[in-house]
Amino acid sequence: MKLPPHDPDGQCPKCKGEAARTIYEPRIEDDPCWYDRKYNPPGKWPEHEFLRRKCERCGYDWPEACADTKKTEAA
């Protein structure tokens, strides 16, 4: 899955809110909630490490690439 690069100043894609938390998510095998991330909803979360952004206004969350992700893995 190709991810957009991390944008610390980016807006929420759902409500255009400007405040979002950033949480590092390790590889899926290291995550105790991997099943929920992989299958609910299908395809929303990558199986490799990523940054989870969560809007403080509406609660929507979305993945972005880590800063040290290879350029070929990021969008």
C-alpha positions in Angstrom: 0.0 0.0 0.0 1.4 3.4 -1.0 1.0 6.1 1.6 1.1 9.9 1.3 4.1 11.5 3.0 3.7 12.6 6.5 2.5 16.2 6.7 2.5 17.6 10.2 0.5 20.6 9.1 -2.0 18.7 7.0 -5.7 19.0 7.3 -8.2 16.2 8.0 -9.4 14.8 4.7 -13.0 14.5 6.2 -13.7 17.8 8.0 -10.6 19.9 7.1 -9.8 20.2 10.8 -6.3 21.5 11.4 -5.5 19.7 14.7 -4.5 16.1 14.4 -2.5 13.8 16.6 0.3 11.6 15.2 0.9 8.1 16.5 3.6 5.7 15.3 2.2 2.3 14.4 4.8 -0.5 14.2 4.7 -3.4 11.7 1.5 -5.3 11.9 3.1 -8.4 13.4 4.2 -6.3 16.4 0.8 -4.8 17.0 -1.7 -6.5 19.4 -4.6 -5.0 17.4 -3.3 -6.1 14.0 -6.5 -8.1 13.2 -8.7 -5.0 13.6 -6.3 -2.8 11.5 -6.0 -5.4 8.8 -9.6 -6.5 8.4 -11.8 -3.7 9.7 -12.2 -2.0 7.3 -10.2 -4.0 4.7 -7.3 -2.2 3.1 -7.5 1.0 5.2 -4.3 0.2 7.2 -1.0 -1.0 5.8 0.8 -4.1 7.1 4.1 -2.2 7.4 5.0 0.6 9.8 3.2 3.9 9.4 2.1 7.1 11.1 -1.6 7.2 12.2 -3.1 10.7 12.0 -6.2 11.3 14.1 -8.3 14.4 13.8 -9.1 16.0 17.1 -12.3 17.6 15.7 -14.1 14.7 14.1 -12.1 11.6 15.2 -11.4 10.4 11.7 -8.0 8.7 11.4 -5.8 8.0 8.3 -2.3 6.6 7.6 0.7 8.5 6.4 4.3 7.3 5.6 7.1 7.5 8.2 9.8 10.0 7.5 12.4 7.2 7.0 10.1 5.2 4.6 11.8 4.6 1.2 10.5 6.9 -1.5 9.3 3.9 -3.5 6.9 2.9 -0.7 5.4 6.4 -0.3 3.0 7.9 -2.8 
